[in-house]
Amino acid sequence: MWIPTKIKKYGVAIYNWKGDTKFGLPLEIGDTVQILEECQGWYRGFSTKNRAIKGIFPQSYIHLKPCKVDNEGLFESVVPVEDPVVREVTLVLREWGRIWKEIFVERNHYKFETVGKVMRDLLEWRRQLVSGTLTHDQTRELKLKIIQKIDWGNRKLGLDLVPRQGAQMVEPDSMSVVELYHVHVASAENTQGVSARGTIKKKEQKKTLTHHLYFCMRDFGHHVGEDTEIYFSLYDAGKQKFITERFLVKISKEGFSNYIEKLHSNCTVFTDLGNADLNKDIYVVAHVMRIGKMLYSDSSKKTEKAVAQQQVFKRPHGVAVQNLGDYLTSKE
């Protein structure tokens, strides 16, 4: 026996269903449905995409969502209790998704990539709104950014303009024709202002100049007496951070002369330095690490202490700094 629902009024399909039963209503993942009746694991209702066609569908295929019911009865209307902007993003992504597939079929690669990027941005912003971790001001700014991006996309894709007051869509039934006209004009002006800042036409990419610094260690004037590792890197004193990875040079305990035949391995190139990196606050920093015993010892007796000292440790030995600003900014 079919029983009219009082609380279970609105839901979203979480599985595809072909409707392969008598009076079955086919559904796709993401379709929103309004529920009228229920009976032994089945719902009867209609999809919000086409309210004229009613049918039945399994309860297990529907995720119920809270909603507000107005005018209960034959002419009742169900409104989801969720942020209107979040709901609009969901509907927009569903509509744009179909157009996105058509753009792919047309082989318009640049437009396909541009629309795809905007859709990914909207999806990420929707996730931030739903998370509920934003402050009131952050939420308001994010909503304005979302509706501006939606209006921009609708304009570029040739879709209808959505009249708005602030970030909210207006209800045509709740205002007069004159008021609706003024809202429509104001929304059109705002959309043109936003659209002027964006386009899906391909622009020429600006060339970005990068610089490379060739570095080579030819000599090491300090004798450590043990195997040594020296790590070189570039440091920006203005930003107070290292701007390159570390370059390693190894020196044997006998001295640098043993590596004279491998001088080419003591050279590197610090790549992809921007114009902002070429300033007077750039330094090359050398961290010197010694590799050997924890303590120096002249004793060769095989005592427990001597055995313990045979273990190899990496210990900081020193650091050296050289300012490169004058070399990098010199015009000679």
C-alpha positions as CSV (number, residue, x, y, z in Angstrom):
1,M,0.0,0.0,0.0
2,W,1.4,3.3,-1.0
3,I,1.7,5.8,1.8
4,P,2.2,9.6,1.2
5,T,5.6,10.7,2.6
6,K,5.8,13.6,5.1
7,I,9.5,13.8,5.9
8,K,11.1,11.9,3.0
9,K,10.4,14.4,0.3
10,Y,13.7,15.1,-1.5
11,G,16.7,13.0,-2.5
12,V,19.6,12.5,-4.9
13,A,20.2,9.3,-7.0
14,I,23.5,7.7,-6.0
15,Y,23.3,4.9,-8.7
16,N,22.1,4.7,-12.2
17,W,18.8,2.9,-12.6
18,K,17.3,1.9,-16.0
19,G,13.7,1.8,-14.7
20,D,13.4,-1.7,-16.1
21,T,10.1,-2.5,-14.3
22,K,6.5,-1.5,-14.7
23,F,6.0,2.2,-14.1
24,G,9.8,2.5,-13.4
25,L,11.4,6.0,-13.5
26,P,14.9,5.9,-15.1
27,L,17.5,7.8,-13.1
28,E,21.2,8.7,-13.5
29,I,23.7,9.4,-10.8
30,G,23.2,13.0,-9.5
31,D,19.5,13.3,-10.6
32,T,17.4,15.0,-7.9
33,V,14.0,13.6,-7.2
34,Q,10.9,14.7,-5.4
35,I,9.2,11.9,-3.5
36,L,5.5,11.6,-3.2
37,E,4.8,8.1,-1.8
38,E,6.6,5.1,-0.4
39,C,5.8,1.3,-0.3
40,Q,8.0,-1.6,0.9
41,G,11.4,-0.4,-0.3
42,W,10.1,1.7,-3.2
43,Y,9.5,5.4,-3.7
44,R,7.1,7.0,-6.2
45,G,7.8,10.5,-7.4
46,F,9.4,12.4,-10.3
47,S,12.8,13.8,-11.4
48,T,13.1,17.6,-11.0
49,K,14.4,17.6,-14.6
50,N,11.0,16.5,-15.9
51,R,8.2,16.9,-13.4
52,A,5.5,15.7,-15.8
53,I,6.8,12.1,-15.8
54,K,6.1,10.2,-12.5
55,G,7.3,6.7,-11.7
56,I,8.7,4.4,-9.1
57,F,12.4,3.8,-8.1
58,P,14.2,1.8,-5.3
59,Q,14.7,3.5,-2.0
60,S,18.3,2.1,-1.8
61,Y,19.2,4.1,-4.9
62,I,18.3,7.4,-3.3
63,H,20.2,9.5,-0.7
64,L,17.7,11.6,1.2
65,K,18.4,15.3,1.8
66,P,16.7,17.7,4.2
67,C,14.2,20.0,2.5
68,K,11.5,22.6,3.2
69,V,7.9,21.8,2.0
70,D,5.5,24.6,1.0
71,N,1.8,24.2,0.3
72,E,1.5,20.6,1.4
73,G,-0.8,18.6,-0.7
74,L,-1.5,18.4,-4.4
75,F,0.4,21.5,-5.3
76,E,3.2,21.3,-2.8
77,S,6.7,22.6,-3.6
78,V,9.9,21.1,-2.1
79,V,13.0,23.3,-1.7
80,P,16.3,21.7,-0.5
81,V,17.6,23.0,2.8
82,E,21.1,23.8,1.5
83,D,23.0,26.9,0.5
84,P,21.5,28.2,-2.7
85,V,25.0,28.9,-4.2
86,V,26.1,25.3,-3.5
87,R,22.9,24.0,-5.2
88,E,23.5,26.3,-8.1
89,V,27.0,25.1,-8.6
90,T,25.7,21.5,-8.6
91,L,23.2,22.3,-11.4
92,V,25.7,24.4,-13.4
93,L,28.3,21.6,-13.3
94,R,25.7,19.2,-14.5
95,E,24.6,21.4,-17.4
96,W,28.2,22.4,-18.3
97,G,29.2,18.8,-18.3
98,R,27.0,18.0,-21.2
99,I,28.3,21.0,-23.2
100,W,31.8,20.0,-22.3
101,K,31.4,16.6,-23.9
102,E,30.1,18.3,-27.1
103,I,33.1,20.6,-27.1
104,F,35.4,17.6,-26.9
105,V,33.6,16.0,-29.9
106,E,34.1,19.2,-31.9
107,R,37.8,18.9,-31.2
108,N,38.0,22.5,-29.8
109,H,40.9,21.6,-27.6
110,Y,41.6,25.1,-26.1
111,K,38.0,25.7,-25.3
112,F,37.7,22.2,-23.8
113,E,40.7,22.8,-21.5
114,T,39.4,26.3,-20.5
115,V,35.9,25.1,-19.6
116,G,37.4,22.1,-17.8
117,K,39.6,24.3,-15.7
118,V,36.7,26.5,-14.7
119,M,34.6,23.4,-13.8
120,R,37.4,22.1,-11.6
121,D,37.7,25.5,-9.9
122,L,33.9,25.6,-9.2
123,L,34.1,22.0,-7.8
124,E,36.9,23.0,-5.4
125,W,35.1,26.2,-4.3
126,R,31.9,24.2,-3.7
127,R,33.9,21.8,-1.5
128,Q,35.2,24.7,0.5
129,L,31.7,26.0,1.0
130,V,30.3,22.6,2.1
131,S,33.2,22.0,4.5
132,G,31.9,24.8,6.8
133,T,35.4,25.9,7.8
134,L,35.3,29.4,6.3
135,T,34.6,32.6,8.2
136,H,31.6,34.7,7.4
137,D,33.6,37.1,5.4
138,Q,35.5,34.4,3.5
139,T,32.2,32.7,2.7
140,R,30.7,35.9,1.3
141,E,33.8,36.6,-0.8
142,L,33.9,33.0,-2.1
143,K,30.2,33.1,-3.1
144,L,30.7,36.3,-5.0
145,K,33.7,34.8,-6.8
146,I,31.6,31.7,-7.7
147,I,28.6,33.5,-9.1
148,Q,30.9,35.8,-11.1
149,K,32.6,32.7,-12.6
150,I,29.3,31.1,-13.3
151,D,28.0,34.2,-15.1
152,W,31.2,34.4,-17.1
153,G,30.9,30.8,-18.1
154,N,27.2,31.0,-19.1
155,R,28.0,34.1,-21.2
156,K,30.9,32.4,-23.0
157,L,28.9,29.2,-23.6
158,G,25.9,31.1,-24.9
159,L,23.6,30.1,-22.0
160,D,20.8,32.2,-20.4
161,L,21.6,34.9,-18.0
162,V,20.6,34.3,-14.4
163,P,19.1,37.4,-12.7
164,R,20.5,37.9,-9.2
165,Q,20.4,40.1,-6.2
166,G,23.9,39.9,-4.7
167,A,24.9,36.2,-4.8
168,Q,21.3,34.9,-4.7
169,M,19.1,34.0,-7.6
170,V,15.8,35.8,-7.6
171,E,12.4,34.1,-7.5
172,P,10.3,35.3,-10.4
173,D,7.1,34.5,-8.6
174,S,8.0,36.7,-5.6
175,M,8.4,40.0,-7.5
176,S,6.7,42.1,-10.1
177,V,7.6,42.2,-13.8
178,V,9.1,45.7,-13.4
179,E,11.3,44.6,-10.5
180,L,12.4,41.5,-12.4
181,Y,13.3,43.7,-15.4
182,H,15.5,46.0,-13.3
183,V,17.2,43.0,-11.7
184,H,17.8,41.5,-15.1
185,V,19.4,44.8,-16.4
186,A,21.6,45.1,-13.3
187,S,22.7,41.4,-13.6
188,A,23.5,41.9,-17.3
189,E,25.7,45.0,-16.5
190,N,27.6,43.1,-13.8
191,T,28.1,40.1,-16.1
192,Q,29.6,42.3,-18.8
193,G,32.0,43.8,-16.3
194,V,33.1,40.4,-15.2
195,S,33.3,39.0,-18.8
196,A,35.6,41.9,-19.8
197,R,38.2,40.4,-17.5
198,G,38.1,36.9,-19.0
199,T,37.9,35.2,-22.3
200,I,38.2,31.7,-23.7
201,K,40.1,33.0,-26.8
202,K,43.6,31.8,-26.9
203,K,46.1,34.5,-25.8
204,E,49.8,34.7,-26.6
205,Q,51.8,33.5,-23.7
206,K,54.3,35.9,-22.2
207,K,57.9,34.8,-22.3
208,T,59.4,34.3,-18.9
209,L,63.1,34.9,-18.7
210,T,65.1,32.5,-16.6
211,H,68.8,32.5,-15.7
212,H,71.3,29.8,-14.9
213,L,74.3,30.0,-12.6
214,Y,77.4,27.8,-13.4
215,F,79.2,26.8,-10.2
216,C,82.5,24.9,-10.0
217,M,84.7,24.1,-7.0
218,R,88.4,24.1,-7.9
219,D,90.1,23.9,-4.6
220,F,89.5,23.5,-0.9
221,G,92.0,25.2,1.3
222,H,91.1,23.6,4.7
223,H,92.4,20.2,5.6
224,V,89.9,18.4,7.8
225,G,91.8,15.1,8.3
226,E,88.8,12.9,7.5
227,D,86.5,12.3,4.6
228,T,84.5,15.5,4.0
229,E,81.2,16.3,2.4
230,I,80.5,19.9,1.4
231,Y,76.9,20.9,0.5
232,F,76.5,24.1,-1.7
233,S,73.2,26.0,-2.1
234,L,72.0,29.5,-2.9
235,Y,70.3,31.5,-0.1
236,D,68.1,34.6,-0.5
237,A,68.6,36.8,2.6
238,G,65.6,39.0,1.7
239,K,63.2,36.1,1.7
240,Q,65.2,34.3,4.4
241,K,65.1,30.9,2.6
242,F,67.2,28.7,0.3
243,I,66.1,28.9,-3.3
244,T,68.0,25.9,-4.7
245,E,68.6,22.3,-3.9
246,R,71.9,21.3,-2.3
247,F,74.9,20.3,-4.5
248,L,77.3,17.8,-2.9
249,V,81.1,17.7,-3.3
250,K,83.1,14.9,-1.6
251,I,86.7,15.2,-0.5
252,S,88.8,12.3,0.8
253,K,90.7,12.5,4.1
254,E,94.0,12.6,2.1
255,G,93.0,15.9,0.5
256,F,91.4,17.3,-2.6
257,S,94.3,16.2,-4.8
258,N,93.0,12.7,-5.0
259,Y,89.9,14.0,-6.9
260,I,91.9,16.1,-9.4
261,E,90.9,13.7,-12.3
262,K,87.2,14.2,-11.4
263,L,87.1,17.9,-11.4
264,H,84.1,17.8,-13.8
265,S,82.0,16.1,-11.1
266,N,82.6,19.1,-8.8
267,C,80.7,21.5,-11.0
268,T,76.9,22.1,-11.3
269,V,74.4,24.5,-12.8
270,F,71.8,26.2,-10.6
271,T,68.9,26.5,-13.0
272,D,65.6,28.5,-13.4
273,L,66.6,31.6,-11.5
274,G,64.1,34.4,-12.1
275,N,64.9,38.1,-12.4
276,A,63.7,38.5,-8.8
277,D,66.4,36.1,-7.7
278,L,69.2,38.2,-9.1
279,N,69.6,40.7,-6.3
280,K,72.3,41.8,-3.9
281,D,70.9,39.5,-1.1
282,I,71.9,36.2,-2.8
283,Y,74.6,34.2,-1.1
284,V,76.3,30.9,-1.8
285,V,76.4,28.8,1.4
286,A,78.7,25.8,2.0
287,H,77.9,23.4,4.8
288,V,81.0,21.3,5.7
289,M,80.4,17.9,7.2
290,R,83.2,15.6,8.4
291,I,82.7,11.8,8.1
292,G,84.6,9.7,10.6
293,K,85.0,8.9,14.3
294,M,83.1,10.7,17.0
295,L,86.4,11.8,18.6
296,Y,90.0,12.0,17.3
297,S,92.3,9.3,18.9
298,D,96.0,8.5,18.6
299,S,95.7,5.2,20.3
300,S,95.7,2.0,18.2
301,K,94.9,-0.4,21.1
302,K,91.9,-2.5,20.5
303,T,90.0,-1.6,23.6
304,E,86.3,-1.2,23.8
305,K,86.7,2.5,23.5
306,A,88.8,2.0,20.3
307,V,86.2,-0.3,18.8
308,A,83.4,2.2,19.5
309,Q,85.5,4.9,17.8
310,Q,85.7,2.8,14.7
311,Q,82.0,3.7,14.0
312,V,81.5,6.3,11.3
313,F,79.5,9.5,12.1
314,K,78.6,12.5,10.1
315,R,79.3,15.6,12.2
316,P,78.9,19.3,11.3
317,H,82.4,20.9,10.9
318,G,81.8,24.4,9.6
319,V,80.0,26.7,7.3
320,A,81.1,29.3,4.7
321,V,79.1,32.1,3.1
322,Q,79.9,34.3,0.0
323,N,77.8,37.2,-1.3
324,L,77.1,36.8,-5.0
325,G,75.0,40.0,-5.3
326,D,77.8,42.1,-6.9
327,Y,78.6,39.4,-9.4
328,L,74.9,38.8,-10.4
329,T,73.9,42.4,-10.7
330,S,77.1,43.6,-12.4
331,K,76.5,44.9,-16.0
332,E,80.1,44.3,-17.1
